[in-house]
Amino acid sequence: MYAQGIKEYQSVGTQTSIVDADPHRLVQLLFEGALARISAAKGHIARKEYDKKSNQINSAINIIGGLQESLNLDAGELALNLERLYDYMIRRLFEANVRNSVEMLEEVNNLLTQIKTAWDEIREQALQGT
C-alpha cells in the first residue's frame, strides 16, 4: 500500500511538472526520463530481470525517438547532426537490449548526458537573459 502511494505521488508530481513546463523544460524532462530508464535497465541487467530491462530500454528508445522527431531539420547542420546522433543512440539501445550490454547502455547514457548538459546550459543562459 505504501509503495502504491509513492507511485501515485510520483505520477501527480510528473503530471504537474509537464503541465507547468515551458517547451525547453519539456525537453529537459524527456532527457531526464530517458536517462532514468537507461539507468533502470542497467540495474535490471545486473539482477537478470530481462523483461523489465526490455521495457525500460524500449521506453528510452521511444523517448529518444520523440526527441528525434521534434527536431526542425530545416534549422541547419546542428539539427541534422543531432538527428544522426539520436539515430545512432536508438540503434545502440536496440543492440544493448539484444546483448544485455551494460557497456552499450553506458555509451548512450554518456552521449545523452552531454546533450542534456548543453541543453541545461542554454536554459540557464536564457533565464539569465544572456
C-alpha positions as CSV (number, residue, x, y, z in Angstrom):
1,M,0.0,0.0,0.0
2,Y,2.9,2.4,0.9
3,A,4.6,1.7,-2.5
4,Q,1.3,2.4,-4.3
5,G,1.1,5.7,-2.5
6,I,4.6,6.7,-3.6
7,K,3.8,5.7,-7.2
8,E,0.6,7.9,-7.2
9,Y,2.6,10.8,-5.7
10,Q,5.3,10.5,-8.3
11,S,2.6,10.3,-11.1
12,V,0.9,13.5,-9.8
13,G,4.3,15.3,-9.5
14,T,5.3,14.3,-13.0
15,Q,2.0,15.4,-14.5
16,T,2.2,18.7,-12.7
17,S,5.8,19.2,-13.9
18,I,4.7,18.6,-17.5
19,V,1.6,20.9,-17.3
20,D,3.7,23.7,-15.8
21,A,6.7,23.3,-18.1
22,D,7.7,25.5,-21.0
23,P,8.9,23.8,-24.2
24,H,12.5,24.0,-23.1
25,R,11.7,22.4,-19.8
26,L,9.7,19.6,-21.5
27,V,12.9,18.7,-23.5
28,Q,14.8,18.6,-20.2
29,L,12.2,16.2,-18.7
30,L,12.5,14.0,-21.8
31,F,16.3,13.8,-21.3
32,E,15.8,13.0,-17.6
33,G,13.3,10.3,-18.4
34,A,15.5,8.6,-21.0
35,L,18.5,8.7,-18.6
36,A,16.4,7.3,-15.7
37,R,15.2,4.4,-17.9
38,I,18.7,3.6,-19.1
39,S,19.9,3.6,-15.5
40,A,17.0,1.3,-14.5
41,A,17.8,-1.0,-17.4
42,K,21.4,-1.4,-16.2
43,G,20.1,-2.5,-12.8
44,H,17.7,-4.9,-14.4
45,I,20.5,-6.5,-16.3
46,A,22.6,-6.9,-13.1
47,R,19.6,-8.6,-11.5
48,K,18.8,-10.7,-14.6
49,E,15.4,-9.2,-14.9
50,Y,15.4,-9.2,-18.6
51,D,11.7,-8.5,-19.2
52,K,11.9,-5.3,-17.1
53,K,15.2,-4.4,-18.8
54,S,13.5,-4.6,-22.2
55,N,10.6,-2.4,-21.0
56,Q,13.0,0.2,-19.8
57,I,15.1,0.2,-22.9
58,N,12.1,0.3,-25.2
59,S,10.8,3.3,-23.2
60,A,14.2,5.1,-23.6
61,I,14.1,4.3,-27.3
62,N,10.6,5.9,-27.6
63,I,11.7,9.0,-25.7
64,I,14.8,9.5,-27.9
65,G,12.7,8.8,-30.9
66,G,10.4,11.6,-29.7
67,L,13.3,13.9,-29.3
68,Q,14.5,13.0,-32.8
69,E,11.0,13.6,-34.3
70,S,10.8,17.0,-32.7
71,L,13.9,18.3,-34.4
72,N,13.4,21.1,-37.0
73,L,15.7,19.7,-39.7
74,D,15.4,22.9,-41.7
75,A,17.2,24.7,-38.9
76,G,20.7,23.7,-40.1
77,E,23.6,21.4,-39.5
78,L,23.2,21.2,-35.7
79,A,19.7,19.7,-36.1
80,L,21.0,17.3,-38.8
81,N,23.8,16.2,-36.5
82,L,21.5,15.7,-33.6
83,E,19.2,13.6,-35.8
84,R,22.1,11.3,-36.7
85,L,23.2,11.1,-33.1
86,Y,19.7,10.2,-31.9
87,D,19.5,7.6,-34.7
88,Y,22.8,6.1,-33.5
89,M,21.7,6.1,-29.9
90,I,18.5,4.3,-30.8
91,R,20.4,1.6,-32.8
92,R,22.8,1.2,-29.8
93,L,19.9,0.8,-27.4
94,F,18.4,-1.9,-29.6
95,E,21.7,-3.7,-29.7
96,A,22.2,-3.3,-25.9
97,N,18.8,-4.9,-25.4
98,V,19.7,-7.9,-27.5
99,R,23.1,-8.4,-26.0
100,N,22.2,-7.3,-22.4
101,S,25.2,-4.9,-22.7
102,V,25.7,-2.5,-19.8
103,E,28.6,-1.0,-21.7
104,M,26.4,0.0,-24.6
105,L,23.9,1.5,-22.2
106,E,26.7,3.4,-20.6
107,E,27.7,4.7,-24.1
108,V,24.3,6.0,-24.8
109,N,24.0,7.4,-21.3
110,N,27.2,9.4,-21.7
111,L,26.1,10.8,-25.1
112,L,22.7,11.7,-23.8
113,T,24.2,13.3,-20.7
114,Q,26.4,15.5,-22.9
115,I,23.5,16.7,-24.9
116,K,21.4,17.3,-21.8
117,T,24.2,19.3,-20.2
118,A,24.4,21.6,-23.2
119,W,20.6,21.9,-23.2
120,D,20.7,22.8,-19.5
121,E,23.3,25.5,-20.1
122,I,21.2,27.0,-22.8
123,R,18.2,27.2,-20.4
124,E,20.3,28.8,-17.7
125,Q,21.6,31.4,-20.2
126,A,18.0,32.1,-21.4
127,L,16.8,32.5,-17.8
128,Q,19.6,34.9,-17.0
129,G,18.9,36.9,-20.2
130,T,22.3,36.4,-21.8
